[in-house]
Amino acid sequence: MTTKERILALLEENRGTPLSGEVLAEELGVSRTAVWKAIKDLQKAGHAIAAAQNRGYTLDTDSEVLSEQGVRLFLRNKSLNLVVAQELESTNLTAKQMAAAGAPHGTLVVADSQTAGRGRRGRSFASPPGTGLYLSMVLRSALPMQSAVLVTSAAAVAVCRAVERAAGKRLDIKWVNDLFYRGKKCCGILTEAAADVETGGVDYLVVGIGLNLLPPEGGWPEELAEIAASIFTPGEHVGRCRIAAAIADELLALCTALPDTSFMAEYRARNLVPGRDVDVIQNGERRPAHALAITDDGHLLVRLPGGGQEELSFGEVSIRFQ
């Protein structure tokens, strides 16, 4: 590691506690001038490091810069297999590559930005730096393939709980994989599974989460302004490492407990869809329906125009507000 990286690691390990330039210099075997220069570079990079005479340097407990040490500080499981990057092609792609190579249950990949982020059905997912939180977790489960929808439902509840715990913001859920803040979409979830050909079950799953923390510079583009939301406004304190760790904690706890589906009561309570007229979108076709309820399996029960009922295990719905 470079001097900057080593200093940041020491400050991360002692967040909120001042470390003098003398202590840092002795610990790293460098001059105090080298420490001062490294601190200046870290501050320019956005790390919230305060310098106080006769006290030393202190990294704010909620520095906004994503780092492995920063996320790990807030994790319940400090030994979680964790990768934090400033930029990746896709966190899901990286997590799948790691899973195929044997990465353990709970492996977490976090990025500040993605160059090829994806949503459902191959749609692109805008992932600019400094505005969102993009993370993927590897899950190894004995669930049958048809129960994978439960993992998406669990992830939705996990993000809601995490954001409420870490940031005090309440989110709602739109079946099956979207989260809303104040009536607009702020988060998407993409679950991908690899089959075990011998058992017919799941070898591993990767759950990808893209959460809008702040609006993009210059605001949302016209086509998104009426439907997209961020959970913070410019100038608000975010605490990105804290939120990332909270999501990982909640997601790992709920998914490790599967097939326990007690969380589905909260999924239903937060869901915007039951009781509304919707358009069901499946295989490129759009059909009108009335949403009735969500089952313990995470399926959506709808009533069709002819009066019959159908239980949906996949697809998406568009709420008709008029």
Secondary structure, DSSP 8 states (H G I E B T S, - for coil): --HHHHHHHHHHHTTTS-B-HHHHHHHHT--HHHHHHHHHHHHHTT--EEEETTTEEEE-TT-SS--HHHHHHH-SSTT--EEEEEEES-HHHHHHHHHHTT--TT-EEEEEEESS-B-GGG-B----TTTEEEEEEEE----BGGGTHHHHHHHHHHHHHHHHHHH----EEETTTEEEETTEEEEEEEEEEEE-TTTSBEEEEEEEEEEE-S--TT---TTTTTTB--SS-TTS---HHHHHHHHHHHHHHHHHHTT--TTHHHHHHHBS-TTSEEEEEETTEEEEEEEEEE-TTS-EEEE-TTS-EEEESS-EEEE---
